[in-house]
């Protein structure tokens, strides 16, 4: 059985009939998303999986309020999303750290905007630095950190503001393979200690299966929800990625993604 942290009750995020038209500065508008409907439960880890250009990140930015919802609607705790807010934290692929600030100062930055007392800010920042395994590196600058350590800092900074939802846009895509695997395990460990609703964008099938409670497979552009796969694996097993159940699930999900990846490639190559 799967170790399932998703809360009971109604969905926390409701996406209904969302379309999104991308309007480049030059050239014709492009339909990025078409009639997307999806629900995300509280404390669920949901992966958005699909080929490059299918609108995964666009959908994530719509949930984050960084893009306006033009057609359809997106509800968070029953209310329409009208813009960004501290209830939705985002972690980007390329860390987005302030290079002139230390690990501690980067984590403190968002807390300073929220206005708690200095002592409380310092204590909270340290607790999340400890949580992501960066104890002893508080005074290091991003240029002195490895890629994995930079992403741990970014995760600590986002968790420190205590968002209800953690939005992650291919956060391990810029890391080497070894560091990426380590960070996947670390993220699951962090998630168990600090349960959040997570929406995680990836184009890596193994990553989606390893991390998520459910995987929403998207079609080639314009992106639609092709199907949703429940991942029934014991994520507490340290050897789960070597199990036949894991391998079979990866094969199943890859079979769903393969045709869409071919379509996306053909679209890129067509004149």
N, C-alpha and C positions, 0 to 999 in steps of 0.2 A: 504493500500500500504506500501511497505517496504521503510524505510529511507535508500536510497542507496547512498553511498559516492563514488562508483567506478567511475573513470574518463572515458570519452569517448575516441574514437580513438582506435588504435591498442593495442595489448597486451604488457605488460611490460616484462613478463616472458613467454618464449615459450619452452616447453619441448616436444621433438619429438623422439619417438622410443627408449627410454632409457632402457637399461638393466644394472643390476649391480650384479656382482658375489662377494659374501663375501668369503674371503679366510682365515679361521681361522688358527692359528699357528699349530694346530693338527687337523686331521680329513679331511673329504672331503669338497671341496668348496660348497657353498650354493647359489642358485640363489635367491637373495633378491627381485629384481625388474625385471619385464618382460614386454617389449614393452609399457612403460608408455609414454603417450602423454597427455599434459595438457597446458592450457594457463591461465595466470593470468593478469587481467586488472589493470591499475594504480589506486591506492587508494582503491583497493578491499580488503575485509577481506575474505580470503579463508581458510576453515578448511579442513585439511586432516584427515579423519576419517576411522578407521578400527581396526580389532583385533590386539592384541599384536603380534609382529613379522611379520607384513605384509609389513614392509619396509617404513613406514611413516617417521621415523626419518632419515633413509638412504636417502630418496628423499630430505628431508630438508637440509641435509648436502651436498648433491650434488649441490643444489641451492646456498648454502653458499660458495661453492668452497672448502670445507674441505675434500671432496673425489673427485677423478678424474672421469670424465665422460668417460667411456670406450667404450660404444656402444650407438649410437644415439647422440643427442646434446641438450644442454640447452643454450638458448640465453637470455641475459638480456639487454634490450634496443637495441636489434638487434645484439649484440656482444656476441661471445661465452664466457662462464664463464671459466676462466683459474686458478682461485684460490680465496682465501678470499680477501675481500676488504671492506673499510669503507662505501661503498654504500649499504652494506648488514649487518645489525646488528642482533645479535642472543641473545636470552634469553633462558637459560637452566632451567631444572626442579629444580636443586639443587643450584640455585642462583649464584654460582661461584664468590662470593665476596672475596676480600682480607681480612682475619680476623683481620689483624694488622692495617687496614686503617679504618678511620671513614666513615660515610655516605658521607660527603663532599669529602673526599680524594678518595673514590671509584669512585664517579661520575667524579671527576677531572682527574682521571688516564688516561682515553682515550683521553680527551681533551689535556692533556700535550703531548701526542704522536703526536697530530695534529699540535701543535706549535703556536696557537694564543697567543697574549699578555696576561700576568698574569691577569690583571684587566678584560679583556674580558672573560677569562676562568672562573674566579670566578663568574662573573655576569651570565654567561650561566649556569654554574653548579647550582647556586641558583635557577634560573628560572625553571629548571626541577625538582629540589628537591621540590619546591613549587607545581609544576604541579601534582606530584604524591602524594601530601598530607603529606610530611615529614618535613614541616616547624617546627623548634624547635628541630629536631633530628639530625641536621647537624654534631654534634660532638660525636654522639653515635657510638659505635662499633657494628659489626654484632652480637656478643654474647649478646648484650643488647637489640636486636630487636626481635620481633615476626617473625614468618615465612612470614606473609603477608608483613610486613615492609621490610624484607630482599628482597622479590621479587619486591617491589616497588623501592627499591634502584637499583636493577639490571635493571629494566625497565628504570629508570631515566638515569643510566649510558649509556645504549644503545641509548636512544633517544637523549642524549646530543651531540652525534657525527653527528646527522642529517642524518641517513641512508635513502636511498630511499625505502628500503624494511626492514621490521621487521620480522625476522624468530623466531618463538616461539615453543620450543620443550616441550610440556606438562608442561608449566610453573607453573601451579597450582596443579600439580599431587602430590606434597609432602605436601600440605596444608590440614588442617582439613576441613570438609564439610562446616562449617559456614564461615570460612575465604575464602574458595574457591569461594563461591557464592558472597561474598563481592568484591573479587578481579575481578571477571568477570564483575561486574557492573562498577568497577573503570576503568578497561581496556577499556570498551566501551566509558566511559567519556573521558579518556585520548586520545583515538583514534579520537574522534570528535574534540578535541582541537588541536591535532597535527596529521592531516591525513597522514597516511602512507599506502603503500601496505603491508598487513599482510598475512603471511602464517603460520597457527597455527595448530600444530599437537596435536591431542587428540584421546583417545579411548572412551570418554564420549559423548554419543549422545546428551543429553540435553545441554551440554556445547557448542557443535558444532552448534546446532540450535540457541541457545541464542546469540552467538557471530557473526556468519558468515553471509555474503551476499550469499555465495554459499558453499556447502559441497561436497567435492570430496570423495566418498565412495570407499575404496580400498578393494580388495579381500584378502583372506588368501594367505600366501606366496606360490609361488612368487607373490609379490604385483603387481596388475594391477589396472587401474581405472575402477571400475565396472559401476559407473554412477555418474553424477553430479546433485545435487539437488539445485534449486534456492529457497532461503528462503524468502518468501514474508510475512514478519511480520513487524509491526511498532515497531522498537527497541527503539523509544523515549518514548513509553508507559511504565511507571515503573511497571505496572502489566502484562506486556506481557507474562511472564512465567506462569501466571495463566489462560490465555485465552484458549478457546477451539481450536483456530487456532494453538497455540503453541503446545498444547497436541497432536492434530492431526498430526502436522508436525513431532514431535518426534516419534510418532507411525509409520509414514510412513518411516522415515529414519531408525528406529530400525529394521523394517521389512527387509530393504535392508542389514543391517549389520548382522542380526541374523544368517543367513546361513553361512556367512563367519566366524563368531565367532565359530560356531559349527565345521566347517572344521578345523579351527586353533587348537581347543581343541583336536579333534580327531588325528590330526597330532602329537601333543605333547605326546599323550598317546600311540600312536602306537609304536611297538618295532623298 
